[in-house]
Amino acid sequence: MSTLDNLRQWWRSRELREQRMLAVMFAALAAFALWFGVIAPLQHMRDAARDRHDSAAADLHEVTQAVDTITALQARNPGLPTTGDAFARAILDAAASAQVPVSRQRTGDAGMLEIGIDAVAAPALLGWLDALIQQHGIAPQGLDISERNGSLQVQASFRAPPP
């Protein structure tokens, strides 16, 4: 006799009331197993996928905005001067227009420009540095500022970008 035959004989030996009760119990166990073995994990995977999609959409929106900002800045601002003379001229012209008196300048190796300012007012210095960033995209690589006799003494170094 096979296992299936033994199971059928066992089932027939139960009263109708017991068969119904066992059928309901097996159906409840099957529903429990289906819920916790299939449906709940699928819902969890759906929720995780929705969260990843929302995060990716937010990241895409942020990157798109950044690209638009960069494009607008590139259209508004001229390109960054890369040659030594044009780079130094852009810095010195911005200093002159901001009324920052450059007292020393030295061009070093690898496109380094060092500037010394003996006396400047803070608003003029900050205006010059802001104009360099806003108009030319140039920021000092090194900046040493000290106060002397009510004005600022500045040592600034700039590195030209590679061509």
C-alpha atoms as an extended CHARMM CRD file, in Angstrom:
* protein
*
       163  EXT
         1         1  MET       CA              0.0000000000        0.0000000000        0.0000000000  PROA      1               0.0000000000
         2         2  SER       CA              1.3110000000        3.4530000000       -0.9390000000  PROA      2               0.0000000000
         3         3  THR       CA              1.4020000000        6.5420000000        1.1910000000  PROA      3               0.0000000000
         4         4  LEU       CA             -1.4060000000        8.0940000000       -0.8220000000  PROA      4               0.0000000000
         5         5  ASP       CA             -3.5920000000        5.0490000000       -0.2400000000  PROA      5               0.0000000000
         6         6  ASN       CA             -2.8290000000        5.2430000000        3.5050000000  PROA      6               0.0000000000
         7         7  LEU       CA             -3.8060000000        8.9080000000        3.5100000000  PROA      7               0.0000000000
         8         8  ARG       CA             -7.1100000000        8.1670000000        1.7140000000  PROA      8               0.0000000000
         9         9  GLN       CA             -7.9340000000        5.3970000000        4.1590000000  PROA      9               0.0000000000
        10        10  TRP       CA             -7.1500000000        7.6990000000        7.0720000000  PROA      10              0.0000000000
        11        11  TRP       CA             -9.3850000000       10.4250000000        5.5940000000  PROA      11              0.0000000000
        12        12  ARG       CA            -12.3200000000        8.0250000000        5.0680000000  PROA      12              0.0000000000
        13        13  SER       CA            -12.0050000000        6.7980000000        8.6020000000  PROA      13              0.0000000000
        14        14  ARG       CA            -12.8280000000       10.3160000000        9.8790000000  PROA      14              0.0000000000
        15        15  GLU       CA            -16.3690000000       11.4040000000       10.4910000000  PROA      15              0.0000000000
        16        16  LEU       CA            -17.8670000000       14.0760000000        8.2310000000  PROA      16              0.0000000000
        17        17  ARG       CA            -17.6490000000       16.6500000000       11.0290000000  PROA      17              0.0000000000
        18        18  GLU       CA            -13.9200000000       15.8830000000       11.4820000000  PROA      18              0.0000000000
        19        19  GLN       CA            -13.2920000000       16.0170000000        7.7280000000  PROA      19              0.0000000000
        20        20  ARG       CA            -14.8840000000       19.4700000000        7.5420000000  PROA      20              0.0000000000
        21        21  MET       CA            -12.9450000000       20.7010000000       10.5560000000  PROA      21              0.0000000000
        22        22  LEU       CA             -9.6650000000       19.3480000000        9.1050000000  PROA      22              0.0000000000
        23        23  ALA       CA            -10.4520000000       20.8740000000        5.6840000000  PROA      23              0.0000000000
        24        24  VAL       CA            -11.0240000000       24.2960000000        7.2720000000  PROA      24              0.0000000000
        25        25  MET       CA             -7.8070000000       23.9250000000        9.3000000000  PROA      25              0.0000000000
        26        26  PHE       CA             -5.7880000000       22.9430000000        6.1800000000  PROA      26              0.0000000000
        27        27  ALA       CA             -7.3060000000       25.8510000000        4.2340000000  PROA      27              0.0000000000
        28        28  ALA       CA             -6.3680000000       28.2470000000        7.0690000000  PROA      28              0.0000000000
        29        29  LEU       CA             -2.8080000000       26.8570000000        7.1250000000  PROA      29              0.0000000000
        30        30  ALA       CA             -2.5860000000       27.1930000000        3.3200000000  PROA      30              0.0000000000
        31        31  ALA       CA             -3.8430000000       30.8070000000        3.5030000000  PROA      31              0.0000000000
        32        32  PHE       CA             -1.3350000000       31.5700000000        6.2800000000  PROA      32              0.0000000000
        33        33  ALA       CA              1.5250000000       30.0350000000        4.2640000000  PROA      33              0.0000000000
        34        34  LEU       CA              0.4010000000       31.8680000000        1.1080000000  PROA      34              0.0000000000
        35        35  TRP       CA              0.1740000000       35.1840000000        2.9430000000  PROA      35              0.0000000000
        36        36  PHE       CA              3.4860000000       35.0300000000        4.7960000000  PROA      36              0.0000000000
        37        37  GLY       CA              5.3750000000       33.0390000000        2.1670000000  PROA      37              0.0000000000
        38        38  VAL       CA              4.2750000000       34.8360000000       -0.9970000000  PROA      38              0.0000000000
        39        39  ILE       CA              2.0800000000       37.9070000000       -0.5880000000  PROA      39              0.0000000000
        40        40  ALA       CA              3.9200000000       39.6790000000        2.2680000000  PROA      40              0.0000000000
        41        41  PRO       CA              7.3780000000       39.3250000000        0.6280000000  PROA      41              0.0000000000
        42        42  LEU       CA              5.9650000000       40.5670000000       -2.6900000000  PROA      42              0.0000000000
        43        43  GLN       CA              4.4380000000       43.6040000000       -0.9640000000  PROA      43              0.0000000000
        44        44  HSD       CA              7.7530000000       44.3000000000        0.7510000000  PROA      44              0.0000000000
        45        45  MET       CA              9.6080000000       44.0850000000       -2.5780000000  PROA      45              0.0000000000
        46        46  ARG       CA              7.0050000000       46.3920000000       -4.1880000000  PROA      46              0.0000000000
        47        47  ASP       CA              7.4050000000       48.9720000000       -1.4070000000  PROA      47              0.0000000000
        48        48  ALA       CA             11.2090000000       48.7950000000       -1.6110000000  PROA      48              0.0000000000
        49        49  ALA       CA             11.0820000000       49.2190000000       -5.4040000000  PROA      49              0.0000000000
        50        50  ARG       CA              8.7440000000       52.2140000000       -5.0200000000  PROA      50              0.0000000000
        51        51  ASP       CA             11.1470000000       53.7950000000       -2.5010000000  PROA      51              0.0000000000
        52        52  ARG       CA             14.1180000000       53.2240000000       -4.8320000000  PROA      52              0.0000000000
        53        53  HSD       CA             12.1570000000       54.7090000000       -7.7320000000  PROA      53              0.0000000000
        54        54  ASP       CA             11.2000000000       57.7940000000       -5.7090000000  PROA      54              0.0000000000
        55        55  SER       CA             14.8160000000       58.2400000000       -4.5990000000  PROA      55              0.0000000000
        56        56  ALA       CA             16.0910000000       57.8620000000       -8.1710000000  PROA      56              0.0000000000
        57        57  ALA       CA             13.4900000000       60.3390000000       -9.4400000000  PROA      57              0.0000000000
        58        58  ALA       CA             14.5390000000       62.8760000000       -6.7830000000  PROA      58              0.0000000000
        59        59  ASP       CA             18.2170000000       62.3470000000       -7.6860000000  PROA      59              0.0000000000
        60        60  LEU       CA             17.4120000000       62.8030000000      -11.3780000000  PROA      60              0.0000000000
        61        61  HSD       CA             15.5420000000       66.0230000000      -10.6320000000  PROA      61              0.0000000000
        62        62  GLU       CA             18.4770000000       67.3320000000       -8.5730000000  PROA      62              0.0000000000
        63        63  VAL       CA             21.0140000000       66.4510000000      -11.2830000000  PROA      63              0.0000000000
        64        64  THR       CA             18.8260000000       68.0180000000      -13.9740000000  PROA      64              0.0000000000
        65        65  GLN       CA             18.6200000000       71.2340000000      -11.9660000000  PROA      65              0.0000000000
        66        66  ALA       CA             22.4050000000       71.2190000000      -11.4590000000  PROA      66              0.0000000000
        67        67  VAL       CA             22.9900000000       70.7280000000      -15.1990000000  PROA      67              0.0000000000
        68        68  ASP       CA             20.6010000000       73.5970000000      -15.9730000000  PROA      68              0.0000000000
        69        69  THR       CA             22.4210000000       75.8200000000      -13.4590000000  PROA      69              0.0000000000
        70        70  ILE       CA             25.8120000000       74.9410000000      -14.9420000000  PROA      70              0.0000000000
        71        71  THR       CA             24.5480000000       75.5660000000      -18.4630000000  PROA      71              0.0000000000
        72        72  ALA       CA             23.1470000000       78.9610000000      -17.4360000000  PROA      72              0.0000000000
        73        73  LEU       CA             26.4200000000       79.8940000000      -15.7160000000  PROA      73              0.0000000000
        74        74  GLN       CA             28.4470000000       78.8480000000      -18.7400000000  PROA      74              0.0000000000
        75        75  ALA       CA             26.2320000000       80.9010000000      -21.0260000000  PROA      75              0.0000000000
        76        76  ARG       CA             26.4380000000       83.9400000000      -18.7370000000  PROA      76              0.0000000000
        77        77  ASN       CA             30.1510000000       83.8100000000      -17.8960000000  PROA      77              0.0000000000
        78        78  PRO       CA             33.0130000000       83.7630000000      -20.3560000000  PROA      78              0.0000000000
        79        79  GLY       CA             35.3020000000       80.7890000000      -20.3560000000  PROA      79              0.0000000000
        80        80  LEU       CA             38.0430000000       80.5430000000      -17.7790000000  PROA      80              0.0000000000
        81        81  PRO       CA             41.3010000000       81.9390000000      -19.1560000000  PROA      81              0.0000000000
        82        82  THR       CA             43.8170000000       79.1250000000      -19.2680000000  PROA      82              0.0000000000
        83        83  THR       CA             46.9560000000       80.6800000000      -20.6770000000  PROA      83              0.0000000000
        84        84  GLY       CA             49.3340000000       82.2600000000      -18.1790000000  PROA      84              0.0000000000
        85        85  ASP       CA             49.0540000000       85.8020000000      -19.5520000000  PROA      85              0.0000000000
        86        86  ALA       CA             45.2760000000       85.7760000000      -19.9490000000  PROA      86              0.0000000000
        87        87  PHE       CA             44.8490000000       84.1850000000      -16.5140000000  PROA      87              0.0000000000
        88        88  ALA       CA             47.0740000000       86.7650000000      -14.8070000000  PROA      88              0.0000000000
        89        89  ARG       CA             45.5030000000       89.6070000000      -16.8050000000  PROA      89              0.0000000000
        90        90  ALA       CA             41.9770000000       88.5510000000      -15.7240000000  PROA      90              0.0000000000
        91        91  ILE       CA             43.0300000000       88.5800000000      -12.0640000000  PROA      91              0.0000000000
        92        92  LEU       CA             44.8730000000       91.9040000000      -12.2770000000  PROA      92              0.0000000000
        93        93  ASP       CA             42.0990000000       93.5950000000      -14.2830000000  PROA      93              0.0000000000
        94        94  ALA       CA             39.5220000000       92.4610000000      -11.7450000000  PROA      94              0.0000000000
        95        95  ALA       CA             41.7620000000       93.8390000000       -8.9640000000  PROA      95              0.0000000000
        96        96  ALA       CA             42.0650000000       97.1700000000      -10.7200000000  PROA      96              0.0000000000
        97        97  SER       CA             38.3220000000       97.4680000000      -11.3110000000  PROA      97              0.0000000000
        98        98  ALA       CA             37.6480000000       96.6060000000       -7.6350000000  PROA      98              0.0000000000
        99        99  GLN       CA             40.2290000000       99.2260000000       -6.5720000000  PROA      99              0.0000000000
       100       100  VAL       CA             42.5110000000       96.6520000000       -4.9770000000  PROA      100             0.0000000000
       101       101  PRO       CA             46.1040000000       97.9490000000       -5.2220000000  PROA      101             0.0000000000
       102       102  VAL       CA             48.3440000000       95.0170000000       -6.1520000000  PROA      102             0.0000000000
       103       103  SER       CA             51.8420000000       95.8840000000       -4.9580000000  PROA      103             0.0000000000
       104       104  ARG       CA             53.6500000000       92.6690000000       -5.9300000000  PROA      104             0.0000000000
       105       105  GLN       CA             53.0610000000       89.8970000000       -8.3990000000  PROA      105             0.0000000000
       106       106  ARG       CA             55.1440000000       86.9020000000       -9.2620000000  PROA      106             0.0000000000
       107       107  THR       CA             54.5350000000       84.1530000000      -11.7540000000  PROA      107             0.0000000000
       108       108  GLY       CA             55.7930000000       80.8070000000      -10.5850000000  PROA      108             0.0000000000
       109       109  ASP       CA             56.1070000000       77.4060000000      -12.1050000000  PROA      109             0.0000000000
       110       110  ALA       CA             53.1050000000       75.3010000000      -13.1660000000  PROA      110             0.0000000000
       111       111  GLY       CA             50.9230000000       78.3640000000      -13.7900000000  PROA      111             0.0000000000
       112       112  MET       CA             51.1080000000       79.7160000000      -10.2440000000  PROA      112             0.0000000000
       113       113  LEU       CA             50.4980000000       83.4550000000       -9.7790000000  PROA      113             0.0000000000
       114       114  GLU       CA             51.3160000000       85.0090000000       -6.4150000000  PROA      114             0.0000000000
       115       115  ILE       CA             49.9970000000       88.4700000000       -5.5560000000  PROA      115             0.0000000000
       116       116  GLY       CA             50.9060000000       90.7190000000       -2.6580000000  PROA      116             0.0000000000
       117       117  ILE       CA             48.6910000000       93.5620000000       -1.4620000000  PROA      117             0.0000000000
       118       118  ASP       CA             50.1150000000       95.8900000000        1.1840000000  PROA      118             0.0000000000
       119       119  ALA       CA             46.9510000000       97.7320000000        2.2050000000  PROA      119             0.0000000000
       120       120  VAL       CA             43.3460000000       97.2090000000        1.1890000000  PROA      120             0.0000000000
       121       121  ALA       CA             39.9530000000       97.7500000000        2.7970000000  PROA      121             0.0000000000
       122       122  ALA       CA             37.9240000000       94.6360000000        3.5560000000  PROA      122             0.0000000000
       123       123  PRO       CA             34.9600000000       95.5560000000        1.2860000000  PROA      123             0.0000000000
       124       124  ALA       CA             37.2640000000       96.1190000000       -1.6920000000  PROA      124             0.0000000000
       125       125  LEU       CA             39.0760000000       92.8150000000       -1.0850000000  PROA      125             0.0000000000
       126       126  LEU       CA             35.8500000000       90.8510000000       -0.7340000000  PROA      126             0.0000000000
       127       127  GLY       CA             34.3790000000       92.5580000000       -3.8050000000  PROA      127             0.0000000000
       128       128  TRP       CA             37.4620000000       91.6360000000       -5.8290000000  PROA      128             0.0000000000
       129       129  LEU       CA             37.4090000000       88.0000000000       -4.7300000000  PROA      129             0.0000000000
       130       130  ASP       CA             33.6680000000       87.7590000000       -5.3990000000  PROA      130             0.0000000000
       131       131  ALA       CA             34.0780000000       89.3100000000       -8.8560000000  PROA      131             0.0000000000
       132       132  LEU       CA             36.8310000000       86.8070000000       -9.6700000000  PROA      132             0.0000000000
       133       133  ILE       CA             34.5620000000       83.9190000000       -8.7820000000  PROA      133             0.0000000000
       134       134  GLN       CA             31.3810000000       85.2950000000      -10.3600000000  PROA      134             0.0000000000
       135       135  GLN       CA             32.8290000000       86.6670000000      -13.5850000000  PROA      135             0.0000000000
       136       136  HSD       CA             35.7790000000       84.3720000000      -14.2640000000  PROA      136             0.0000000000
       137       137  GLY       CA             35.3150000000       81.2970000000      -12.1000000000  PROA      137             0.0000000000
       138       138  ILE       CA             38.6880000000       81.9300000000      -10.4580000000  PROA      138             0.0000000000
       139       139  ALA       CA             39.2190000000       81.3650000000       -6.7490000000  PROA      139             0.0000000000
       140       140  PRO       CA             42.4690000000       81.7450000000       -4.8260000000  PROA      140             0.0000000000
       141       141  GLN       CA             44.2940000000       78.5460000000       -4.0660000000  PROA      141             0.0000000000
       142       142  GLY       CA             45.9440000000       80.1200000000       -1.0320000000  PROA      142             0.0000000000
       143       143  LEU       CA             45.0000000000       83.2410000000        0.8820000000  PROA      143             0.0000000000
       144       144  ASP       CA             46.8400000000       84.7770000000        3.8330000000  PROA      144             0.0000000000
       145       145  ILE       CA             45.2020000000       87.8750000000        5.3180000000  PROA      145             0.0000000000
       146       146  SER       CA             46.5020000000       89.9000000000        8.2260000000  PROA      146             0.0000000000
       147       147  GLU       CA             45.4650000000       93.2550000000        9.6790000000  PROA      147             0.0000000000
       148       148  ARG       CA             47.9640000000       96.1030000000        9.8340000000  PROA      148             0.0000000000
       149       149  ASN       CA             47.3110000000       99.7690000000       10.6550000000  PROA      149             0.0000000000
       150       150  GLY       CA             43.5400000000       99.4480000000       10.1180000000  PROA      150             0.0000000000
       151       151  SER       CA             43.7570000000       97.8370000000        6.6830000000  PROA      151             0.0000000000
       152       152  LEU       CA             44.3430000000       94.3340000000        5.4070000000  PROA      152             0.0000000000
       153       153  GLN       CA             47.6060000000       92.9500000000        4.1020000000  PROA      153             0.0000000000
       154       154  VAL       CA             47.0560000000       90.0620000000        1.7050000000  PROA      154             0.0000000000
       155       155  GLN       CA             49.1270000000       87.3330000000        0.1090000000  PROA      155             0.0000000000
       156       156  ALA       CA             47.1210000000       85.4060000000       -2.4840000000  PROA      156             0.0000000000
       157       157  SER       CA             48.1050000000       82.5990000000       -4.8130000000  PROA      157             0.0000000000
       158       158  PHE       CA             46.2180000000       81.4330000000       -7.8820000000  PROA      158             0.0000000000
       159       159  ARG       CA             46.8630000000       78.3940000000      -10.0440000000  PROA      159             0.0000000000
       160       160  ALA       CA             45.9400000000       78.5460000000      -13.7190000000  PROA      160             0.0000000000
       161       161  PRO       CA             43.9170000000       75.5480000000      -14.8920000000  PROA      161             0.0000000000
       162       162  PRO       CA             45.5950000000       73.1910000000      -17.3160000000  PROA      162             0.0000000000
       163       163  PRO       CA             44.9730000000       74.0930000000      -20.9670000000  PROA      163             0.0000000000
